[in-house]
Amino acid sequence: MSLEIFVLSLFPQMFAGVLGESMMKRALQSGAASVNCIDFRAYATDRHHTVDDTPFGGGAGMLLKPEPLFAAMEDIEQQHGHVDPPAGRVILLSPQGRRFTQDVAKEYAQASRLVFLCGHYEGFDDRVRQHLVTEELSLGDFVMTGGEIAAMAVLDAVIRLLPGVLGNADSLTDESHTGGMLEYPQYTRPASFRGIDVPPTLLSGNHQLIATWRAKHALYRTWKERPDLLRDLPLTAVQKGWLSQFENGDFSEIDVR
């Protein structure tokens, strides 16, 4: 089943480069997903195609009006049918939303339709959030000019999870955040470069030792760079032992370069 994606934006042309290259292009060509970028300015009814206005009560900046967004959503449903959540998600890119994570990407990859609303100026009239949106989503605690770049990041993270998109599906299981931790270090040829050698374990051919090395280094890297990820992560007895070593300054068998 193909994932149906709609992006409502004032600048839909921004998506051409992202969708027309590399894995995203292949995913769309294969039919794993379809992406329709819609300029919601086309749904404004006045001759100037006005999509923003000053906020009631005063204040700086302009707000995006509700009428074009409601009309655009109604048009999508008239042409493509209605899809109830959680299969159908209407996502407002907003710094007030829940944080986007790999787990959220997995949720979205299970949906049949995603609609992204990309805001600008001071945001949307709140009736859009109240009556059109199923959820708000944020990339982090910072403010961007608009929602387009955030939407591109989410699209990339979600589409690559769809069946058949990656050439080697096994690579999904080893990526950062897939198991709640950062990915272990990786190396390729040459085995020695400018006096910097690949860790001998990775050249040993012993798959059990290599798996242990990778697991320990993934835990070390997460502990060092993103300890917050370990707070709620269930660890095995072996992993707890390694963590205790790190906390006590014991980095034996760890390449700390």
Buried (B, 14 or more C-beta within 10 A) or exposed (E): EEBBBBBBBBBBEBBEEBBEEEEBEBBBEEEBBEBBBBBBBEBBEEEEEEBBEEBEEEEEEBBBBBBBBBBBBEBBBEEEEEBEEEEBBBBBBBBEBEEBEBEBBBBBBEBEBBBBBBBBBBBBBEEBBEEBBEBBBBBEEEEBEBBBBBBBBBBBBBBBBBEEBBEEEEEEEEEBBBBBBBBBBEBEEEEEEEEEEBBEBBEEEEEEEBEBBBBBBBBBBBBEEEEEBBEEEEBEEEBEEBBEBBEEEEEEBBBEE
